[in-house]
C-alpha cells in the first residue's frame, strides 16, 4: 500500500486540523448532501405521482451528486492522511 502524501501544515494556530483543498471539498460534500436530499425527494414524489420522466431526472441527478461527493471525499483523503487531519 502506498503511504498518504504528507503535508507541511496539518494544524492551524488554533489547533484545528487543516489539509489542502479542504474548502472546495467541504463545499462539494455539504451542498451535495443538500442537493441529494432534494433529488431523491423529487424522484420519490414524481414516482408516486406517475411522472416517470421527472423521476428518471431525479435519479440521474442523485447519482451524479453521489459520484461528485465520492470523488470529493477520495480527493480529500489522498491529500493529507495525518493523524489529526479531517479527511472525509
Buried (B, 14 or more C-beta within 10 A) or exposed (E): EEEBEEBEEBEEEEEEBBBBBBEEBBEBBEEBEEBBEEBBEBBEEBBEEEBEEBBEBBBEBBEBBBEBBBEBBEBBBBBBBBEEBEBB
